[in-house]
């Protein structure tokens, strides 16, 4: 998959987001803001800042005696399989400021803190490519195949419709993502899921569900007619397999009032490094204005 040309007129500028050190790039009436403090994309929406289409709690919630793993919001990135580390994610993935930041024209690069020698260091890149924001994570092969796991949390209410594709062993066309291999197929009916032909709609606030679908754009409606779409992107390295039987576009929804968000996720294949040991996983996030 070949990335689109970078938006030549777009550059990253030093800024602040609600008091957090940040970088901002505006493209076609849309704005992306990346927080240095959280080492991730933290705002995506209209350039006037009036509607954040991704979940971003403020002030920044940090681990304490009341909650060891509070939601940081924004574009999360972890290396899978998740069964290696269970829960929680590594602190340098989830609760650390960027160790270094570089803006080179249209590309913003953040170097994540690296404390745990059992996992490779990760760098993140953000760049507008046409009307979509490319979100890339890079790492070096450490001798184990790994996949990129991009998580985009969004506010409630939430409903997303995805295409079903039946395959041998997956008669419903989707799997239940439970960090095991092979993943069990989805058994229907299920309270959080309604099916119409080859389309399934997943809704939050009914029962917890984590489902995997064949790779595809995951698009949701937001207030005032805005839409947000999270799309699979290119990868770098050598694909040596796939988690979740290839059902790599995934959705998580909560089941009760205590859940404040839902998640749109895209996984890469299991990767080994290229000739120089490099691996990378990208997604695109697209903001669709009202009436488009």
Secondary structure, DSSP 8 states (H G I E B T S, - for coil): -------TT---EEEEETTEEEEEEEETTEEEEEETTTTEEEEEEETTS--BSS---SS-----SS-SS----SEEEEEE-GGGT-SS--HHHHS---SEEEEETTEEEEE-----TTS---EEEEEEETTEEEEEEEEE--SS-BEEEEEEEEESS-EEEEE---BTTBTTS-EE--S-SS-EE--SSBTTEEEETTEEEEESSSS-EEEEESS--EEEE-GGG-EEEEEEEEEESEEEE-GGGG--EEEEE--STT--EEEEEEE--EEE--TT-EEEEEEEEEEE-TT-
